[in-house]
Amino acid sequence: MDRSERFATKVVLVTGAGSGIGRATAERFANEGAQVVAVDLSPQGLAETEQSVARAGGKLLAFACDVTDESAVRDVINKTVDQFGGIDVLVNAAGIGRAVRFEELTFGEWERILRVNLSGPFLVTRYALPHMLSRPGANIVNVSSIAGLRGQAYNTAYCASKAGLLNFTRALALEFATRGLRANCVCPGGVKTPLVKNFVPDAGMESHLLAYAMPPVPGKWGKPEDIAATILFLASEEARMINGAALVVDFGVLA
Ligand SMILES: NC(=O)c1ccc[n+]([C@@H]2O[C@H](COP(=O)([O-])OP(=O)(O)OC[C@H]3O[C@@H](n4cnc5c(N)ncnc54)[C@H](O)[C@@H]3O)[C@@H](O)[C@H]2O)c1
């Protein structure tokens, strides 16, 4: 990917930037001129993202932070604003999940998935948004999923969290439309990242139910870069008319 200046002067905060889709997104924003603030639970993951951005000549500031920890999130946003004066683009990509039968899903795991995938984006948005309102073209891109648009067996908590994230985003899009801030979701299908090893079904899971979430071309997997490209499009001025959208990127699973 050649360098460009599409996001020069923009401050872009990406959560989940230590791996997979968040990392590819941070790398691409940096490659297109943005000052990137990378947030992740994993210091090791962040260090790897930092190295690859530095190799490409980009600008990255990394914070190890749990997006469910309110005071840690507040601290990261305050440091970002102290350093750069505001935030132009927020990408909430941090997320967790795993394939689990409903009868085996504990309340603790249900709460953890909802907390990371839904309360995490709420918290980061809650503290970042006031610093976005004065920035022309400011917008939020949340990483939902095709699991936010249709049910998937063995995935109840994840489906609930991603559907919640989607309608949270739509409500924000409406509430802030007159103040010039857009909010959209990207809804990926299967993308080869470390997360997907958690979704390998066990032998007893019903294959016809699993097939319901498979692409029409068998065995097709996306790359993190496919989703990063869509996120950058949504965040760009070319998408200025797109607000409250759920952009599906899934090789046709939901077609
Ligand atoms: N991979 C897919 O097939 C797929 C499909 C649809 C949606 N998604 C969504 O895309 C997003 C990125 O997932 P990925 O596939 O790149 O997975 P990944 O596991 O490669 O990356 C997720 C990152 O989030 C970080 N994270 C987890 N909990 C966190 C927390 N509490 N605070 C801060 N960071 C935290 C992890 O450390 C990790 O670096 C997730 O929201 C996921 O639900 C993924």
The ligand as an SDF file (V2000), in Angstrom:
LIG
                    3D

 44 48  0  0  0  0  0  0  0  0999 V2000
  -12.4290  -11.7760   12.9520 N   0  0  0  0  0  0  0  0  0  0  0  0
  -13.7030  -11.8440   12.5740 C   0  0  0  0  0  0  0  0  0  0  0  0
  -14.1120  -12.7820   11.8610 O   0  0  0  0  0  0  0  0  0  0  0  0
  -14.6700  -10.7630   12.9880 C   0  0  0  0  0  0  0  0  0  0  0  0
  -15.9180  -10.7260   12.3570 C   0  0  0  0  0  0  0  0  0  0  0  0
  -16.8270   -9.7490   12.7330 C   0  0  0  0  0  0  0  0  0  0  0  0
  -16.4820   -8.8180   13.6950 C   0  0  0  0  0  0  0  0  0  0  0  0
  -15.2700   -8.8840   14.3020 N   0  0  0  0  0  0  0  0  0  0  0  0
  -14.9560   -7.8810   15.3170 C   0  0  0  0  0  0  0  0  0  0  0  0
  -13.7910   -7.1970   14.9480 O   0  0  0  0  0  0  0  0  0  0  0  0
  -13.1690   -6.6540   16.1050 C   0  0  0  0  0  0  0  0  0  0  0  0
  -11.6930   -6.9910   16.0710 C   0  0  0  0  0  0  0  0  0  0  0  0
  -11.5650   -8.4050   16.1850 O   0  0  0  0  0  0  0  0  0  0  0  0
  -10.3660   -9.2220   15.5450 P   0  0  0  0  0  0  0  0  0  0  0  0
  -10.9750  -10.2930   14.7450 O   0  0  0  0  0  0  0  0  0  0  0  0
   -9.3780   -8.3170   14.9490 O   0  0  0  0  0  0  0  0  0  0  0  0
   -9.8250   -9.9300   16.8790 O   0  0  0  0  0  0  0  0  0  0  0  0
   -8.3990   -9.9180   17.6140 P   0  0  0  0  0  0  0  0  0  0  0  0
   -8.5520  -10.8560   18.7500 O   0  0  0  0  0  0  0  0  0  0  0  0
   -7.3240  -10.1460   16.6040 O   0  0  0  0  0  0  0  0  0  0  0  0
   -8.2820   -8.4210   18.1420 O   0  0  0  0  0  0  0  0  0  0  0  0
   -9.0530   -7.9400   19.2050 C   0  0  0  0  0  0  0  0  0  0  0  0
   -8.1910   -7.0250   20.0350 C   0  0  0  0  0  0  0  0  0  0  0  0
   -9.0060   -6.4700   21.0580 O   0  0  0  0  0  0  0  0  0  0  0  0
   -8.2230   -6.4170   22.2370 C   0  0  0  0  0  0  0  0  0  0  0  0
   -9.0860   -6.4070   23.4340 N   0  0  0  0  0  0  0  0  0  0  0  0
   -9.8670   -7.4060   23.8930 C   0  0  0  0  0  0  0  0  0  0  0  0
  -10.4660   -7.0250   25.0300 N   0  0  0  0  0  0  0  0  0  0  0  0
  -10.0480   -5.7520   25.2800 C   0  0  0  0  0  0  0  0  0  0  0  0
  -10.3050   -4.8410   26.3200 C   0  0  0  0  0  0  0  0  0  0  0  0
  -11.1160   -5.1410   27.3410 N   0  0  0  0  0  0  0  0  0  0  0  0
   -9.7090   -3.6320   26.2750 N   0  0  0  0  0  0  0  0  0  0  0  0
   -8.8860   -3.3070   25.2490 C   0  0  0  0  0  0  0  0  0  0  0  0
   -8.5920   -4.1470   24.2440 N   0  0  0  0  0  0  0  0  0  0  0  0
   -9.1700   -5.3540   24.2590 C   0  0  0  0  0  0  0  0  0  0  0  0
   -7.3700   -7.6810   22.2110 C   0  0  0  0  0  0  0  0  0  0  0  0
   -6.2420   -7.5700   23.0610 O   0  0  0  0  0  0  0  0  0  0  0  0
   -7.0200   -7.7510   20.7410 C   0  0  0  0  0  0  0  0  0  0  0  0
   -5.7930   -7.0990   20.4740 O   0  0  0  0  0  0  0  0  0  0  0  0
  -13.9080   -7.2440   17.2960 C   0  0  0  0  0  0  0  0  0  0  0  0
  -14.8190   -6.3000   17.8000 O   0  0  0  0  0  0  0  0  0  0  0  0
  -14.6460   -8.4270   16.6950 C   0  0  0  0  0  0  0  0  0  0  0  0
  -15.8020   -8.7420   17.4140 O   0  0  0  0  0  0  0  0  0  0  0  0
  -14.3400   -9.8250   13.9650 C   0  0  0  0  0  0  0  0  0  0  0  0
  1  2  1  0
  2  3  2  0
  2  4  1  0
  4  5  1  0
  4 44  2  0
  5  6  2  0
  6  7  1  0
  7  8  2  0
  8  9  1  0
  8 44  1  0
  9 10  1  0
  9 42  1  0
 10 11  1  0
 11 12  1  0
 11 40  1  0
 12 13  1  0
 13 14  1  0
 14 15  2  0
 14 16  1  0
 14 17  1  0
 17 18  1  0
 18 19  2  0
 18 20  1  0
 18 21  1  0
 21 22  1  0
 22 23  1  0
 23 24  1  0
 23 38  1  0
 24 25  1  0
 25 26  1  0
 25 36  1  0
 26 27  1  0
 26 35  1  0
 27 28  2  0
 28 29  1  0
 29 30  1  0
 29 35  2  0
 30 31  1  0
 30 32  2  0
 32 33  1  0
 33 34  2  0
 34 35  1  0
 36 37  1  0
 36 38  1  0
 38 39  1  0
 40 41  1  0
 40 42  1  0
 42 43  1  0
M  CHG  2   8   1  16  -1
M  END
$$$$
